């Protein structure tokens, strides 16, 4: 079982904090109606916009659920993205103080009364460190307002503890987003957290004016301000080959420069004749095929050798059977990234279809797009004015 006391208590300060000591740094809480609605996109865009001034900007994701190992510490992946993109100049542990792994909730529920004060203490101390000597700090939530309620650290409760107003992010449309915003508004209101406005994300460009108009009307009736609409950009929804590689726990069969950053636009399962597969290839295609389909592998290598044929993002060989020596030599000499997986084609395809597409530090093209659409589509001056301090 996790020993929360030893994990969170500060040895040189016996006081258990119930609220941050920092009251001067201006802060805002980025919430959403559901997972993957665009909190990180908005946080990155806001950070970029504020970073254009001479102000010092901080970032914290108080409660994280998707993490990576950084020097033996569990760090939320969004914190890593912000830090590697902007060099936030804050200890990573302060940016990502509470990480929910598979045993976290169970361990908390075993002893919530004694555990909760140490979680709050850790949260407040991390915030003070992340906000130290910063003019602004962006606080990124996790999912909707109620996420984290099981361990008494919902987004609404975290925002209240840190004395921050909130922005709600919702995905494009009118009916469903407004309904979900209303539910989240009620939870924040119950916690005593003010909402300064709403951002509608993933809006089809040809519906932008329509969504702005009617969402604006609906939100006004709820006493909420529409702070902008962010358009859908196809490239932002494309996974990189490195994300797929990690998702399927694959192994590289050859070394290709910049292979990990290749973007996947569509996936083809190699279950038919090789000539049929070749005819379906377009830019950004990932092929998934059993390792014993030598005809398909040979055809793909030959196809990609043609100067104008550079559309393939990669090939995944399934069932974990290594190709014969002569074919393996051709694979290693090929310009196509090859990955081998020990799962079958159906399992690999299912994993890819269900994976969450997140912007990664190496996705320079995606980061540039996020900065551009945020600058052009958000009411940044209104958002900056709405940052709150506790003074």
C-alpha positions, 0 to 999 in steps of 0.5 A, spaced: 500 500 500 502 507 498 504 510 504 501 517 503 504 520 509 511 519 507 510 520 500 507 527 501 509 530 508 515 535 508 520 533 512 522 540 514 515 543 515 510 539 520 504 544 518 499 541 513 497 546 509 489 546 507 490 552 502 496 555 498 500 560 501 501 564 494 496 569 494 499 573 488 500 569 482 494 570 477 491 563 476 485 560 472 483 553 471 482 549 465 476 544 465 472 540 460 466 537 459 469 530 458 476 527 457 480 529 451 475 535 449 481 540 448 484 542 455 491 541 453 490 544 447 487 550 450 493 550 456 498 550 450 495 556 446 494 560 452 501 559 455 504 561 448 499 567 448 501 569 455 509 568 453 509 573 448 509 578 453 514 579 459 510 576 464 513 569 467 508 563 466 507 557 470 503 551 469 500 545 474 496 539 472 494 538 480 491 531 478 494 527 472 491 520 470 496 519 464 503 519 466 510 517 464 517 516 467 521 521 468 528 520 472 524 515 476 518 519 478 511 519 475 509 525 471 503 527 467 504 527 460 501 534 459 506 537 464 512 534 460 509 537 453 508 544 456 515 543 459 519 541 453 515 546 449 516 552 453 521 550 458 517 552 464 522 553 469 519 549 475 520 542 478 517 537 474 514 534 481 511 541 482 507 541 476 505 534 477 504 533 484 498 527 484 498 522 479 493 517 479 496 510 478 492 503 478 492 502 485 491 510 487 484 510 488 484 503 492 489 505 497 485 512 498 479 508 500 482 504 505 484 510 509 481 516 506 480 520 513 488 520 514 490 520 507 486 526 504 489 532 508 496 529 506 493 530 498 491 537 500 498 538 503 501 536 497 497 539 492 498 546 496 505 545 496 506 544 489 502 550 487 506 554 491 512 552 488 509 552 481 507 559 482 513 561 485 515 568 482 510 567 476 505 572 474 500 567 471 499 560 472 495 555 468 492 550 472 489 544 467 484 539 470 482 532 468 476 531 465 469 534 467 468 537 473 466 531 477 473 527 475 476 525 482 470 525 486 472 518 489 478 521 492 475 528 494 479 531 489 474 533 483 476 538 478 471 543 482 474 541 489 481 543 486 479 549 483 476 551 489 482 549 494 487 553 489 482 559 489 481 559 481 476 561 476 474 556 471 474 556 463 470 550 461 472 547 454 467 543 450 467 539 443 463 542 437 456 542 436 450 546 440 445 541 443 450 536 447 455 541 449 451 546 452 447 540 456 454 538 458 456 545 460 450 546 464 452 540 468 459 542 469 456 549 471 452 546 476 458 542 480 462 548 479 457 553 482 456 547 488 463 548 490 463 555 489 467 556 483 466 562 478 466 560 471 468 566 466 467 563 460 466 557 455 471 555 449 468 550 444 473 546 441 473 541 434 468 546 430 468 544 423 470 550 419 464 551 415 460 551 421 464 556 425 459 562 424 453 558 425 456 555 432 458 562 434 452 565 433 447 559 437 452 557 442 453 564 444 445 565 445 445 559 449 451 561 453 448 568 454 442 565 457 446 561 462 450 567 464 456 565 461 461 568 455 463 565 449 471 566 449 472 563 442 471 557 437 477 552 435 476 549 428 478 542 427 484 541 424 485 534 421 493 533 423 491 534 430 487 528 430 493 524 427 497 519 431 504 519 430 508 512 429 511 513 436 504 513 439 502 507 435 509 503 437 508 505 444 500 503 444 502 496 441 508 495 445 512 493 438 519 492 436 523 496 431 525 492 425 529 497 422 532 504 423 529 510 419 530 517 421 524 521 423 520 515 423 517 516 430 514 523 428 511 520 422 503 522 422 498 516 420 492 518 416 489 512 415 490 504 416 489 498 412 489 491 414 493 487 409 488 481 408 487 481 401 492 481 395 498 485 395 496 489 388 489 491 392 493 493 398 497 497 393 492 501 390 489 503 396 495 507 399 495 514 400 499 519 404 500 517 411 498 510 410 499 505 416 499 497 413 497 492 418 499 485 416 501 478 418 508 477 418 508 471 414 504 475 408 511 475 404 507 477 398 505 484 401 511 485 404 515 485 398 510 489 394 510 494 399 518 495 399 518 495 391 512 500 391 516 505 396 522 504 392 519 509 386 521 516 387 514 519 387 512 513 392 513 516 399 506 515 402 507 510 407 507 512 414 509 505 416 508 497 416 506 493 422 507 486 422 503 482 426 503 475 430 510 476 432 513 471 427 520 474 424 521 474 417 525 470 413 533 472 413 532 474 406 526 478 407 529 481 413 535 484 410 530 487 405 526 490 410 532 493 414 534 496 407 528 499 406 526 506 407 519 504 410 519 504 418 517 496 420 514 494 426 513 487 429 508 486 434 506 479 438 499 480 437 494 478 431 492 484 426 485 484 429 488 486 436 493 491 433 487 494 429 483 495 435 488 498 440 490 503 435 482 505 434 481 506 441 488 509 443 487 516 445 491 521 441 495 526 445 500 532 442 507 530 444 513 534 445 516 532 438 510 534 434 512 540 432 507 541 427 501 540 431 504 545 436 505 550 431 498 549 429 495 549 436 499 556 437 496 559 431 489 557 431 489 559 439 491 566 437 486 567 431 480 564 435 480 565 442 479 572 446 485 572 449 485 579 452 478 577 455 481 571 458 488 574 460 483 579 464 479 574 467 486 571 471 484 571 478 489 572 484 487 571 491 489 578 494 
